[in-house]
Structure formats: C-alpha cells, structure tokens
Amino acid sequence: MKKDLSERDICTKFITPALTAAGWDLRSQIREEVTFTKGRIIVRGKLHTRGETKRADYILYYKPNIPIAIIEAKDNSHAVGAGMQQGLGYADTLDIPFVYASNGDGFLEHDRTGQNASVETELSLAAFPPPEALWERYCRWKGLEAPEARKVVEQDYHLDSSGKSPRYYQLNAINRVIEAIARGQKRILLVMATGTGKTYTAFQIIWRLWKSRRKQRILYLADRNILIDQTKTNDFKPFGQAMTKISHRMVDKSFEIYLSLYQAVTGNEEEKNIYKQFSRDFFDLVIVDECHRGSAAEDSAWREILEYFSAATQIGLTATPKETKDVSNIHYFGEPVYTYSLKQGIEDGFLAPYKVIRIDFDKDLQGWRPKAGQIDKYGQLIEDRIYNQKDFDRDLVLDERTRLVAWKVAEYLENTDPYAKTIVFCEDIDHAERMRQALVNLNAQRVRENSRYIMRITGDDPIGKAELDNFIDPESRYPVIATTSQLMSTGVDAQTCKLIVLDKRIQSMTEFKQIIGRGTRINEDYDKYWFSIMDFKKATELFADPDFDGEPVQIFEPIPGGEPLPPDGPEGGGQPPPDIPHEPPLPPEEPGVSRIKYVIGKDVTVYVVSERVQYYGPDGKLITESLKDYTRKAVRKEYTSLDQFLRRWSQADKKQAVIDELEQQGVLFEPLAEEVGRNYDAFDLICHVAFGQPPLTRRERAEAVKKRDVFAKYGDQARAVLTALLDKYADAGIESIESMSVLQLHPFNQMGTPMELVSAFGGRQSYLDAIHKVEHLLYSQG
C-alpha cells in the first residue's frame, strides 16, 4: 500500500516521475537530497563536533546554479502540505520563490512572489508546472522581461574542472548582483563575511557579465598587492590571456580584464594619476574589493577613480560596510543587494567559531604615574600625568608589560600547540618589534631550531613581508608567530591561524571585524575548525556592540597566576615568567619625526588581576548571569519539568543524542563540569543544576550497579565485559560506552576480538540490549 512506502519511495515512485513528465531534466535541472550547510561546529574542550546540516529533498534549477523551486517530501501517512513550513524556511535561506510540498498524492504550491491572487494552491501530480512556465513567472517577478536582461541572467556560470561549485550563499550573491545589473542598477554593494569567498563570488559575477558581453572591459581594484596576486593566480585564472595586472605605472589598452592596486594608478601629483590615460568610458564595470578601506570617503583616491569612471557599473565588495559621519559605503553604493554575515557563516558551519581569553593587568586598570622628575631608560624626562591602557605602547612603554603579554602567549602555545599559527596585533611597528624580541627570548629553543619561528611582518620590513606568503601557506611550518600592526589586519587568507592576540586598542568595529576575520577560515586538512582570541586591551568588549554579529563560543578570564587556558585546558596554575635576559626595545624616533614615546624598564612590575569567566550564548548576547543560572534557563526552555527530562533521557536509544540536543540549545557542558565537578556526567549536571536534584558521581553510579549483582544470567566473559564497561563509564562518561567501537580499546582488546565479545552475549542485538539494561540501571539510582 502507498501508505506503507517510505519517504524515499514516495520520491522515487511518484514525485520524480511527475517532475520529468512536466519537462524537468533529471540530469541538469533536478537535484535530490541537497545538503546546503555543513553544520555548525560545536567546540567541546579541545575537540569539536558538527551540528545538524540542512538538506532539501529537491531543488529545481532553470539552468545549473539558477535555483527557482524547492520541494519538501513526506511519506503518504502525512498530509500533502505537511512539509510546507520546512520548505519555506529553506526557501528563505536559498532565495527561492516557489515552494512545493508533496506526499505523493499531489503538490501544494506556495508562491512567494506575490503575483498570484492565491498564495497556496493544490495541484495534481500531472499539473506540476514545466521549467519555462516557472522561469517566466520568476523573470516577471524580478523585472527581467526584456530580452537583453534575459540574456545576462541566463548566461552560464564558469564550470570548474575540479568540480568546485558555489555554495548556496555565493549563488544568492552572484544571482542578486547579476539581476540588479540586468535591470540597469549602476552602483551595487555586496556584503560577505571574511572567509566566505568574496573573490570567487566576484569572479563568477565578472565571468557571466563578460561572457554575455554585457560588460566587456572590467577594472578590479584592491589596496594590497597580495590581494591582487592571489586573485590573479587563483580565482581569476580562467580569464587567461584576456587579463592583466597594471604595474610599473604602465597602461596597455589591449586587454579586457584589468587588476590593479589603487596606489598603482593614483598619486598626489597629476601625472601619477595614470588611470586618466584611460578614457572615462573605457571601463564598463569597476569592482572595488575591501571597499570599506576608504573608497566611500569623498576625498579618497578610490573615490576619485570611481567618479572618473562614473559611467561604469560599480560594485563594492566588503565584509564590513563602513558607516561613520565622514564615510558611508551605503550612501555611495546604496543598500546591500545581499548580506552574508559572520554569525550566519558560523551557524552554517562554513566559518570557524572561537573562544575568547580576556587578560587584564593591574597597570591597565589602575594606571601608572611617574615620580616627580622621573626619567625613562633613555634619559627622557617623563611627562607627569597618569598613564593608562590607551597610552601603553603608544606614548609609554612598560617593558614588563610587554614581557608579560609575550609570556602569556608563549604559555598558551606550549600548553596547546607550539606550532599553531599565531598573529599578534600591536599598536605600531615599534611595538611589533619589541613584542618580537620578547617572544624570541621566551621561545629560545624553538628559535634555535628555526630562526623564522617568530617574525615581525610589517609594512616597513621587506624581510618580514617576504615571509607573509609562507605564513599563510598551510604547508609551510614557519613562521609560526607573526607580530604586526596594520599589514595583516585585512586581506590575508590565513587559513590555519589558530590564535589571534590583541595587544592593540581597537575602537573601530570595521577594523575589529577584519582582524577577527583572520581566524574565521576553516581548513579541515590541517585540523583547523575553531580558533582562540587572546585579548589584553579589552578589544573584545566590541562583541557586546549591536553592530557585531558573530558570537564567540566562550569568553574566559584567567585567575591571577593561572594559565591562559579556558576551563577545558590542562589543570593547574601557571608559573610567573622566568627572569630571562631582556633585549632593550628600539630607541624612540628622533623628535619631530614621530610622537615621543617613554620607555620604562624592569623597575615597574606588572601583574595579571583578572578573575572572571563570561560566555556568549547562541543568541549572540553576552551571558551576564552565572553559568548555573544560564544552564537552568537553557534546559527549562526544552524541558519544563524533571519528569519530562527523565522521560526523554530514558526513551533515548543513545543518551548522546540528548546531550547533542542540549548543546544545540546552548548548554556548555565542559565549563559546567569545571564549575560543578568533573566526576559528574551530563545527566547529573542537568538534574542538579536545572532541577535541584542531589548529584551522584559516575563512580558512585557504577559501583551501585555492581553491588546489585544483576549480571548473573551472563557467562564469565560477558560479565567481565559489562564490569569493564561500568569502569569505562566511571572514567569517561556515558558516551564512551554507547559505541561498539569501545570494544577495540583497552581492556576489551585483551579479552578477545569485538566479534568474540559480542558473541559472548548471543549476538549483536543481545549485546545492545545488555548495554540498554546497564544504562537503565545506572540512571535508576538516586
């Protein structure tokens, strides 16, 4: 009977045949079971797992990469429209106007375009609309009825021989921009978080416009040489001989795709403005990468170029649109045609989440005032006033503060991964050099192994700049630690960066987002799924700003003298930094060349004084109440009573599923175990914190089961396995015994092969039944 068929059977026997009968091509227009997110990365101590992915049953495309309809299927025991709400949620994410639900009897159509008098309409299986009919409705909705507009939007994407295809949000961005240009829009702003592939997105936009001949001469501008070179050799490579990079202030008008630094075509003197060698109408498309970096300012060099080529269509790309009283991307380009935020990227699993470690020093909080007539280590009379955090490393240097920052960074790396790529952001070049020296002294052995272990990478140093490519190359081990001020704050694709250190005051949300973006890329081949931010200057207070949209996994403030590791790190306190030889910093610049900077030696000590732990919740807001109060609220959103929680726990085939659900709701088990006790498992943590029940340790639960002598019916080998499983539970928790792979570990591998051990119970199902009985007995205590 039809009602006995599975959902997959309904798709195969009824829905797919209805689509092909309506004229949809099975190979190029129909995709089934399309997974379009990767699942949010959930950090568990030093480990991680992924949350649920989102998957559509069907996505229908007019042409490859141009989706216009989505279908959510259910088995025949459901009503025809049972999948509609799920489908609407997916359609909103995927920017798809036509949504269908089906149970194999027919279809329910939901038209999101607003063109039909009836929003939802029931259709028979034979009445599903053909591709051309839906495409006509789509184009009418988008205002793309003119033939020249159709030619642009129907232009194919570039198909990569490697099989690379755009992610869903890249498709949304590309199609939105192409449609806006097809309608005649002249200025376009595209906002995509750092690490989400803006350059690849720009390539596909240019490719389709260029191939359709809507745009024939294109200028692509950026403000960093490395951005241009990466673009030319990677994403833009398919343009081949049609593409050139403007360099040495030489203009060759025989190409069609031009890549340039804005500095290469502008200058303070009129003769250096070589962009004027092109006629005003030479380019019909100008794309500005990282357009937040000044292109919107009315007096900027970028703005001069944009106004000179005002006849061209202009696209601004940015992760962080700049909005101040003086500079506005939106004022110039208009509202973004599409935005993909950092928060959404983390939620989808395309960007890495992060932990935050906040460290405060006594002098930063209390300030420091020189004695009357006190001079610095270079003999300069120190101006008599109170110096505080905003002054340190800009107007006044405390050697011991620099050394303490370096010590905390070195300590963290030693306790986690000494070869984790690390960027230390400093106030200026002088500060970056002093930080390099301090880190070298604290990592002497590793520097002896390779002098490039620590490098200063700043704009004034060609040797350091030459190492930038090695730093961002995942296959290159060195440099490991880079000290910098501005050079690496934007446009550096550091895929394997696992630690970002902020010893720099950051007042701009734009700069803050750009710096955080240095760590948000994921690289699974090199085990980079999340990263840490170590903050010494309260920069991460910007997380609480409404303009910030990506919440950290955890914010941790170590106790004085403790290691700079969140609660899931190694136990025990840190030691004070060793009394090592400390090289003097660079002397201050000559008076009149730069501001006066006073340098104070070892006679002024600096201490860590922070003792507070804070977290950010799944809603992106700072959790200001205690961890226990937060957990209680999070659990009770899901389970209103202890009985409800106990029923769910007892009915779950695997208890780990319940733990995963609670983690998705924002319960932080690792920090909670640190606070309540590491000897309790998730069940007792929840019962105790959320419902006030007295907890039992895992060892107490395991011993209580052993005393009941409930394994008498099993043979000797099976009883030995069950006893060992109880010990394993007492040591590591319930998740450690729910997988049959535990039988491959010690001590089980000393008892026999997994197959032999399972046979001792009478087979696989009998073994699983025994495990379920053990779990029931464990949680029937207390």
DRENKELUM-448957 format. One record per residue (C-alpha): residue in three letters; x, y, z. Coordinates in steps of 0.05 Angstrom, whole numbers, padded with zeros to 5 digits, always signed. Example, Ala and Ser with C-alpha at 12.3 -4.5 7.8 and 13.67 -1.06 7.14 Angstrom:
<atoms>
ALA+00246-00090+00156
SER+00273-00021+00143
</atoms>
This chain:
<atoms>
MET+00000+00000+00000
LYS+00021+00071-00014
LYS+00018+00090+00060
ASP+00069+00036+00076
LEU+00121+00067+00030
SER+00180+00106+00058
GLU+00191+00179+00042
ARG+00247+00159-00006
ASP+00200+00110-00041
ILE+00148+00166-00049
CYS+00202+00209-00082
THR+00225+00154-00129
LYS+00157+00126-00149
PHE+00114+00189-00151
ILE+00148+00257-00145
THR+00208+00247-00192
PRO+00164+00217-00248
ALA+00116+00277-00241
LEU+00175+00325-00250
THR+00204+00291-00311
ALA+00134+00286-00342
ALA+00128+00362-00334
GLY+00192+00371-00374
TRP+00246+00378-00319
ASP+00312+00347-00339
LEU+00336+00295-00289
ARG+00410+00309-00301
SER+00413+00385-00305
GLN+00351+00412-00271
ILE+00333+00365-00214
ARG+00377+00354-00153
GLU+00353+00309-00097
GLU+00374+00309-00023
VAL+00414+00373-00030
THR+00455+00388+00033
PHE+00469+00463+00032
THR+00501+00476+00100
LYS+00558+00439+00135
GLY+00530+00440+00206
ARG+00553+00489+00259
ILE+00619+00470+00292
ILE+00607+00456+00366
VAL+00671+00461+00407
ARG+00678+00410+00463
GLY+00741+00426+00501
LYS+00798+00414+00453
LEU+00753+00371+00410
HIS+00696+00390+00364
THR+00635+00361+00330
ARG+00586+00387+00279
GLY+00513+00402+00288
GLU+00458+00383+00240
THR+00464+00401+00167
LYS+00405+00429+00128
ARG+00382+00386+00070
ALA+00327+00398+00018
ASP+00292+00339-00013
TYR+00291+00372-00082
ILE+00318+00436-00112
LEU+00297+00452-00183
TYR+00341+00495-00228
TYR+00323+00531-00292
LYS+00397+00525-00310
PRO+00455+00499-00268
ASN+00464+00545-00207
ILE+00399+00583-00220
PRO+00350+00553-00170
ILE+00277+00571-00176
ALA+00238+00518-00137
ILE+00244+00474-00077
ILE+00203+00411-00058
GLU+00197+00381+00012
ALA+00171+00310+00011
LYS+00137+00268+00065
ASP+00112+00197+00065
ASN+00039+00183+00049
SER+00018+00180+00122
HIS+00025+00256+00123
ALA-00020+00308+00091
VAL+00002+00336+00023
GLY+00025+00402+00055
ALA+00060+00373+00115
GLY+00129+00394+00091
MET+00110+00465+00072
GLN+00135+00501+00134
GLN+00202+00467+00130
GLY+00206+00483+00056
LEU+00190+00556+00068
GLY+00247+00561+00118
TYR+00295+00531+00067
ALA+00269+00575+00011
ASP+00281+00637+00051
THR+00354+00616+00062
LEU+00364+00595-00010
ASP+00329+00655-00041
ILE+00279+00611-00078
PRO+00210+00638-00095
PHE+00169+00575-00109
VAL+00159+00524-00054
TYR+00124+00457-00060
ALA+00105+00402-00011
SER+00083+00332-00030
ASN+00063+00266-00001
GLY+00059+00230-00068
ASP-00015+00245-00079
GLY-00004+00315-00108
PHE+00031+00381-00093
LEU+00017+00442-00051
GLU+00048+00504-00083
HIS+00067+00566-00044
ASP+00083+00626-00088
ARG+00128+00676-00051
THR+00128+00726-00109
GLY+00061+00756-00091
GLN+00038+00753-00164
ASN-00019+00704-00155
ALA-00084+00720-00121
SER-00078+00655-00082
VAL-00012+00645-00045
GLU-00022+00570-00037
THR-00053+00524-00089
GLU-00063+00448-00091
LEU-00040+00414-00155
SER-00047+00344-00180
LEU+00016+00304-00196
ALA+00003+00315-00270
ALA-00005+00391-00262
PHE+00065+00408-00237
PRO+00089+00469-00277
PRO+00143+00459-00331
PRO+00210+00496-00326
GLU+00193+00550-00377
ALA+00129+00568-00341
LEU+00163+00577-00274
TRP+00220+00615-00306
GLU+00171+00664-00338
ARG+00138+00676-00271
TYR+00207+00685-00239
CYS+00230+00736-00290
ARG+00165+00774-00287
TRP+00173+00778-00211
LYS+00245+00802-00217
GLY+00232+00853-00272
LEU+00274+00815-00322
GLU+00226+00811-00381
ALA+00268+00849-00432
PRO+00308+00804-00480
GLU+00375+00838-00463
ALA+00362+00826-00388
ARG+00345+00753-00401
LYS+00409+00743-00440
VAL+00450+00766-00379
VAL+00413+00726-00325
GLU+00412+00663-00368
GLN+00488+00665-00380
ASP+00522+00602-00354
TYR+00568+00601-00295
HIS+00641+00581-00304
LEU+00644+00506-00292
ASP+00708+00485-00256
SER+00740+00421-00280
SER+00758+00405-00207
GLY+00684+00401-00190
LYS+00683+00464-00148
SER+00615+00495-00146
PRO+00588+00556-00110
ARG+00559+00549-00040
TYR+00486+00569-00031
TYR+00502+00640-00005
GLN+00551+00651-00062
LEU+00496+00633-00111
ASN+00449+00681-00076
ALA+00501+00737-00080
ILE+00520+00724-00153
ASN+00449+00718-00178
ARG+00426+00780-00139
VAL+00483+00822-00169
ILE+00472+00796-00240
GLU+00398+00810-00235
ALA+00410+00881-00208
ILE+00457+00896-00266
ALA+00408+00866-00316
ARG+00356+00914-00290
GLY+00404+00972-00301
GLN+00427+00986-00230
LYS+00493+01025-00232
ARG+00520+01020-00160
ILE+00518+00956-00121
LEU+00542+00936-00051
LEU+00555+00864-00033
VAL+00569+00846+00040
MET+00601+00779+00055
ALA+00638+00759+00118
THR+00713+00748+00115
GLY+00729+00677+00094
THR+00665+00666+00054
GLY+00696+00672-00016
LYS+00684+00743-00039
THR+00737+00738-00093
TYR+00709+00673-00122
THR+00640+00706-00120
ALA+00667+00766-00157
PHE+00699+00721-00209
GLN+00633+00687-00225
ILE+00598+00754-00230
ILE+00651+00781-00278
TRP+00652+00716-00318
ARG+00577+00717-00332
LEU+00576+00791-00349
TRP+00638+00784-00393
LYS+00614+00721-00429
SER+00545+00752-00442
ARG+00582+00814-00469
ARG+00541+00858-00423
LYS+00607+00882-00394
GLN+00669+00878-00438
ARG+00723+00917-00402
ILE+00729+00908-00328
LEU+00773+00941-00274
TYR+00783+00903-00209
LEU+00814+00945-00153
ALA+00844+00926-00086
ASP+00891+00960-00037
ARG+00941+00904-00022
ASN+00989+00874-00072
ILE+00979+00805-00042
LEU+00904+00810-00056
ILE+00917+00825-00129
ASP+00968+00769-00137
GLN+00924+00718-00101
THR+00865+00738-00145
LYS+00904+00734-00210
THR+00936+00666-00197
ASN+00876+00633-00163
ASP+00803+00651-00173
PHE+00813+00694-00236
LYS+00860+00645-00271
PRO+00807+00623-00323
PHE+00809+00693-00354
GLY+00877+00675-00381
GLN+00906+00720-00436
ALA+00848+00769-00431
MET+00872+00791-00362
THR+00930+00836-00340
LYS+00956+00867-00276
ILE+00972+00942-00281
SER+01042+00951-00255
HIS+01101+00998-00262
ARG+01051+01053-00279
MET+01046+01024-00350
VAL+00980+01024-00388
ASP+00965+00973-00443
LYS+00895+00981-00471
SER+00893+00915-00509
PHE+00865+00873-00450
GLU+00794+00864-00425
ILE+00804+00847-00351
TYR+00849+00894-00311
LEU+00872+00881-00239
SER+00904+00938-00202
LEU+00924+00967-00135
TYR+00891+01035-00129
GLN+00960+01061-00109
ALA+00987+01038-00176
VAL+00941+01083-00216
THR+00935+01144-00170
GLY+00983+01194-00138
ASN+00989+01262-00106
GLU+01015+01292-00170
GLU+00971+01296-00231
GLU+01019+01259-00276
LYS+01017+01199-00229
ASN+00942+01191-00238
ILE+00952+01143-00295
TYR+00880+01119-00293
LYS+00866+01183-00332
GLN+00904+01152-00391
PHE+00841+01111-00400
SER+00781+01149-00427
ARG+00723+01159-00378
ASP+00681+01108-00415
PHE+00737+01056-00425
PHE+00712+01011-00369
ASP+00640+00990-00364
LEU+00649+00953-00298
VAL+00691+00972-00237
ILE+00696+00926-00177
VAL+00726+00951-00112
ASP+00749+00896-00064
GLU+00750+00911+00011
CYS+00713+00976-00005
HIS+00707+00993+00069
ARG+00780+01014+00067
GLY+00765+01085+00043
SER+00731+01081-00025
ALA+00669+01113+00003
ALA+00705+01174+00032
GLU+00692+01234-00013
ASP+00764+01256-00012
SER+00796+01188-00021
ALA+00837+01165-00080
TRP+00787+01108-00090
ARG+00731+01158-00096
GLU+00769+01197-00149
ILE+00774+01135-00192
LEU+00701+01117-00181
GLU+00679+01187-00200
TYR+00724+01188-00261
PHE+00693+01123-00286
SER+00624+01143-00264
ALA+00594+01117-00329
ALA+00613+01046-00310
THR+00573+01000-00266
GLN+00608+00998-00198
ILE+00607+00941-00148
GLY+00634+00947-00077
LEU+00654+00884-00040
THR+00664+00885+00035
ALA+00658+00843+00098
THR+00647+00906+00139
PRO+00609+00964+00108
LYS+00635+01028+00138
GLU+00584+01076+00166
THR+00610+01139+00201
LYS+00593+01212+00197
ASP+00650+01221+00147
VAL+00649+01155+00108
SER+00590+01114+00084
ASN+00591+01055+00037
ILE+00515+01054+00036
HIS+00510+01127+00020
TYR+00553+01116-00042
PHE+00534+01046-00065
GLY+00464+01040-00036
GLU+00436+00986+00009
PRO+00469+00918+00000
VAL+00436+00873-00052
TYR+00456+00814-00008
THR+00488+00804+00061
TYR+00520+00741+00088
SER+00542+00754+00159
LEU+00595+00725+00204
LYS+00541+00699+00251
GLN+00506+00663+00194
GLY+00572+00634+00168
ILE+00587+00605+00237
GLU+00516+00579+00244
ASP+00520+00545+00175
GLY+00588+00514+00192
PHE+00626+00549+00137
LEU+00664+00594+00186
ALA+00702+00576+00249
PRO+00675+00593+00318
TYR+00723+00618+00371
LYS+00738+00623+00444
VAL+00759+00688+00478
ILE+00810+00693+00533
ARG+00810+00761+00568
ILE+00870+00781+00609
ASP+00874+00846+00648
PHE+00937+00876+00680
ASP+00939+00918+00743
LYS+00972+00978+00708
ASP+00919+00976+00653
LEU+00862+00981+00702
GLN+00894+01026+00755
GLY+00940+01068+00712
TRP+01012+01089+00727
ARG+01041+01156+00745
PRO+01116+01173+00745
LYS+01151+01201+00805
ALA+01169+01274+00804
GLY+01227+01284+00757
GLN+01230+01211+00736
ILE+01267+01197+00671
ASP+01258+01137+00625
LYS+01313+01088+00605
TYR+01336+01134+00550
GLY+01342+01194+00596
GLN+01279+01229+00575
LEU+01240+01267+00628
ILE+01172+01233+00633
GLU+01112+01280+00629
ASP+01078+01280+00697
ARG+01008+01251+00687
ILE+00970+01186+00697
TYR+00983+01136+00640
ASN+00932+01082+00628
GLN+00914+01029+00577
LYS+00903+01076+00519
ASP+00973+01104+00529
PHE+01012+01039+00536
ASP+01056+01022+00476
ARG+01036+01087+00443
ASP+01060+01142+00490
LEU+01092+01100+00544
VAL+01125+01031+00543
LEU+01128+00986+00604
ASP+01180+00933+00588
GLU+01149+00886+00640
ARG+01081+00892+00609
THR+01108+00872+00540
ARG+01144+00813+00572
LEU+01081+00791+00609
VAL+01040+00792+00545
ALA+01093+00751+00510
TRP+01096+00703+00569
LYS+01021+00690+00567
VAL+01023+00678+00492
ALA+01082+00630+00498
GLU+01049+00594+00557
TYR+00985+00584+00518
LEU+01020+00556+00457
GLU+01063+00510+00499
ASN+01000+00481+00532
THR+00962+00473+00467
ASP+01003+00471+00403
PRO+01071+00505+00399
TYR+01065+00507+00323
ALA+00995+00537+00318
LYS+00998+00596+00271
THR+00991+00660+00313
ILE+00982+00733+00296
VAL+00999+00785+00350
PHE+00967+00853+00334
CYS+01008+00910+00364
GLU+00998+00986+00368
ASP+01051+01004+00318
ILE+01115+00979+00284
ASP+01159+00995+00344
HIS+01112+00955+00389
ALA+01112+00897+00340
GLU+01188+00896+00341
ARG+01191+00897+00417
MET+01139+00841+00420
ARG+01180+00801+00371
GLN+01242+00808+00415
ALA+01204+00788+00478
LEU+01174+00727+00444
VAL+01242+00706+00417
ASN+01271+00707+00487
LEU+01214+00665+00514
ASN+01219+00615+00457
ALA+01294+00609+00452
GLN+01296+00535+00438
ARG+01246+00538+00381
VAL+01281+00598+00351
ARG+01346+00559+00353
GLU+01311+00504+00314
ASN+01288+00555+00262
SER+01301+00630+00265
ARG+01235+00642+00228
TYR+01194+00613+00285
ILE+01177+00686+00303
MET+01176+00742+00251
ARG+01155+00814+00250
ILE+01112+00824+00189
THR+01102+00899+00179
GLY+01099+00945+00120
ASP+01167+00975+00131
ASP+01206+00909+00133
PRO+01218+00874+00066
ILE+01247+00813+00101
GLY+01185+00803+00143
LYS+01138+00819+00086
ALA+01173+00766+00045
GLU+01151+00715+00097
LEU+01078+00732+00091
ASP+01065+00681+00037
ASN+01099+00627+00080
PHE+01057+00647+00140
ILE+00991+00639+00102
ASP+01013+00575+00066
PRO+00983+00516+00105
GLU+01040+00471+00082
SER+01094+00518+00109
ARG+01110+00507+00182
TYR+01147+00573+00191
PRO+01136+00628+00210
VAL+01093+00605+00269
ILE+01084+00672+00305
ALA+01076+00737+00267
THR+01077+00805+00303
THR+01045+00861+00263
SER+01008+00926+00269
GLN+00965+00940+00207
LEU+00993+00899+00150
MET+00958+00834+00168
SER+00891+00863+00191
THR+00856+00853+00125
GLY+00860+00812+00061
VAL+00908+00760+00089
ASP+00880+00690+00077
ALA+00909+00656+00139
GLN+00870+00591+00136
THR+00908+00556+00192
CYS+00912+00614+00241
LYS+00891+00586+00309
LEU+00908+00643+00356
ILE+00896+00718+00348
VAL+00928+00762+00402
LEU+00901+00832+00412
ASP+00950+00878+00447
LYS+00923+00937+00409
ARG+00866+00985+00425
ILE+00813+00977+00372
GLN+00759+01030+00370
SER+00731+01014+00301
MET+00680+00958+00291
THR+00703+00954+00219
GLU+00776+00941+00239
PHE+00754+00893+00295
LYS+00713+00850+00247
GLN+00771+00850+00197
ILE+00821+00827+00250
ILE+00774+00773+00276
GLY+00765+00751+00204
ARG+00839+00730+00201
GLY+00819+00667+00241
THR+00750+00650+00216
ARG+00770+00606+00157
ILE+00764+00531+00166
ASN+00817+00483+00140
GLU+00797+00411+00154
ASP+00861+00382+00124
TYR+00901+00417+00178
ASP+00851+00406+00235
LYS+00832+00479+00238
TYR+00759+00481+00260
TRP+00760+00537+00312
PHE+00808+00588+00340
SER+00823+00629+00402
ILE+00828+00703+00413
MET+00873+00728+00470
ASP+00853+00799+00488
PHE+00897+00845+00531
LYS+00865+00912+00514
LYS+00790+00900+00522
ALA+00780+00899+00447
THR+00732+00841+00453
GLU+00683+00886+00490
LEU+00662+00903+00420
PHE+00628+00834+00419
ALA+00573+00867+00460
ASP+00563+00921+00407
PRO+00497+00912+00368
ASP+00537+00920+00304
PHE+00575+00856+00318
ASP+00540+00793+00292
GLY+00584+00733+00308
GLU+00583+00706+00379
PRO+00644+00671+00410
VAL+00638+00601+00438
GLN+00667+00623+00504
ILE+00699+00683+00539
PHE+00749+00665+00593
GLU+00787+00709+00642
PRO+00842+00671+00678
ILE+00855+00678+00752
PRO+00917+00715+00772
GLY+00978+00670+00763
GLY+00936+00619+00724
GLU+00949+00592+00655
PRO+00914+00629+00598
LEU+00873+00567+00582
PRO+00797+00561+00584
PRO+00769+00511+00634
ASP+00775+00453+00586
GLY+00851+00461+00583
PRO+00903+00428+00628
GLU+00890+00436+00702
GLY+00936+00475+00748
GLY+00961+00546+00753
GLY+01014+00579+00712
GLN+01083+00599+00738
PRO+01109+00671+00737
PRO+01151+00687+00676
PRO+01224+00668+00684
ASP+01276+00723+00695
ILE+01307+00719+00626
PRO+01354+00768+00592
HIS+01310+00822+00561
GLU+01335+00858+00500
PRO+01322+00933+00500
PRO+01269+00959+00453
LEU+01285+01002+00394
PRO+01301+01074+00416
PRO+01248+01125+00402
GLU+01247+01162+00336
GLU+01281+01230+00331
PRO+01240+01288+00359
GLY+01197+01318+00306
VAL+01195+01254+00265
SER+01143+01219+00308
ARG+01110+01225+00376
ILE+01152+01220+00439
LYS+01149+01150+00470
TYR+01175+01139+00540
VAL+01206+01072+00557
ILE+01205+01045+00628
GLY+01249+00986+00647
LYS+01243+00929+00697
ASP+01234+00973+00758
VAL+01159+00977+00744
THR+01126+00910+00754
VAL+01060+00887+00721
TYR+01012+00834+00746
VAL+00952+00795+00720
VAL+00889+00814+00761
SER+00830+00784+00722
GLU+00786+00731+00755
ARG+00721+00729+00716
VAL+00693+00680+00665
GLN+00640+00702+00615
TYR+00605+00667+00558
TYR+00565+00686+00497
GLY+00500+00649+00484
PRO+00472+00621+00419
ASP+00431+00685+00410
GLY+00496+00726+00405
LYS+00485+00763+00470
LEU+00532+00766+00529
ILE+00512+00718+00585
THR+00516+00762+00647
GLU+00485+00715+00698
SER+00521+00656+00729
LEU+00535+00595+00687
LYS+00488+00554+00731
ASP+00431+00604+00722
TYR+00443+00606+00647
THR+00442+00530+00643
ARG+00379+00526+00684
LYS+00343+00573+00636
ALA+00370+00538+00574
VAL+00348+00469+00598
ARG+00280+00491+00620
LYS+00265+00520+00552
GLU+00269+00449+00527
TYR+00244+00411+00589
THR+00194+00445+00635
SER+00198+00392+00689
LEU+00245+00339+00716
ASP+00196+00284+00695
GLN+00196+00309+00623
PHE+00272+00307+00622
LEU+00275+00238+00654
ARG+00225+00210+00603
ARG+00266+00237+00545
TRP+00331+00210+00575
SER+00303+00141+00588
GLN+00269+00136+00520
ALA+00331+00157+00480
ASP+00366+00098+00446
LYS+00431+00136+00455
LYS+00439+00186+00512
GLN+00490+00224+00470
ALA+00431+00246+00426
VAL+00400+00283+00485
ILE+00468+00314+00502
ASP+00475+00337+00430
GLU+00405+00368+00431
LEU+00421+00407+00495
GLU+00487+00431+00465
GLN+00449+00457+00405
GLN+00406+00496+00455
GLY+00469+00528+00482
VAL+00485+00485+00544
LEU+00560+00489+00556
PHE+00577+00422+00587
GLU+00652+00429+00592
PRO+00653+00495+00631
LEU+00594+00470+00673
ALA+00632+00407+00692
GLU+00691+00451+00712
GLU+00646+00491+00759
VAL+00602+00435+00788
GLY+00651+00376+00784
ARG+00685+00336+00731
ASN+00664+00270+00764
TYR+00591+00281+00745
ASP+00564+00262+00677
ALA+00516+00304+00635
PHE+00455+00271+00667
ASP+00474+00292+00737
LEU+00497+00361+00716
ILE+00428+00374+00686
CYS+00388+00343+00742
HIS+00427+00381+00794
VAL+00434+00449+00761
ALA+00367+00453+00726
PHE+00322+00415+00774
GLY+00358+00417+00842
GLN+00370+00342+00849
PRO+00429+00318+00890
PRO+00482+00292+00841
LEU+00518+00225+00842
THR+00587+00216+00813
ARG+00597+00168+00756
ARG+00638+00124+00802
GLU+00581+00122+00853
ARG+00531+00102+00799
ALA+00576+00048+00771
GLU+00591+00017+00839
ALA+00517+00017+00857
VAL+00502-00025+00794
LYS+00559-00073+00811
LYS+00532-00085+00881
ARG+00464-00105+00855
ASP+00493-00168+00822
VAL+00446-00163+00762
PHE+00492-00197+00712
ALA+00485-00268+00739
LYS+00449-00292+00676
TYR+00510-00277+00633
GLY+00572-00321+00625
ASP+00640-00304+00653
GLN+00665-00267+00591
ALA+00601-00226+00583
ARG+00603-00207+00658
ALA+00675-00186+00651
VAL+00657-00141+00591
LEU+00599-00109+00630
THR+00642-00096+00691
ALA+00695-00064+00647
LEU+00642-00022+00613
LEU+00620+00004+00681
ASP+00692+00023+00697
LYS+00697+00057+00629
TYR+00633+00096+00645
ALA+00661+00117+00713
ASP+00724+00144+00680
ALA+00697+00176+00616
GLY+00621+00181+00617
ILE+00562+00151+00581
GLU+00583+00169+00510
SER+00645+00125+00518
ILE+00604+00061+00524
GLU+00548+00074+00474
SER+00591+00059+00412
MET+00611-00012+00396
SER+00680+00015+00377
VAL+00695+00015+00452
LEU+00707-00060+00445
GLN+00770-00045+00405
LEU+00801-00007+00464
HIS+00837-00029+00527
PRO+00819-00071+00567
PHE+00769-00102+00519
ASN+00821-00117+00466
GLN+00855-00161+00518
MET+00792-00202+00527
GLY+00781-00220+00454
THR+00761-00191+00387
PRO+00698-00148+00383
MET+00663-00205+00347
GLU+00682-00254+00401
LEU+00659-00207+00456
VAL+00592-00194+00422
SER+00583-00269+00412
ALA+00590-00279+00487
PHE+00523-00243+00494
GLY+00490-00284+00439
GLY+00498-00235+00383
ARG+00497-00161+00367
GLN+00425-00147+00388
SER+00433-00183+00454
TYR+00496-00142+00467
LEU+00458-00077+00452
ASP+00401-00100+00498
ALA+00452-00111+00553
ILE+00480-00040+00543
HIS+00410-00011+00548
LYS+00399-00050+00612
VAL+00464-00023+00641
GLU+00442+00048+00623
HIS+00374+00037+00655
LEU+00407+00011+00719
LEU+00457+00069+00721
TYR+00403+00122+00718
SER+00353+00088+00763
GLN+00397+00107+00822
GLY+00384+00170+00863
</atoms>
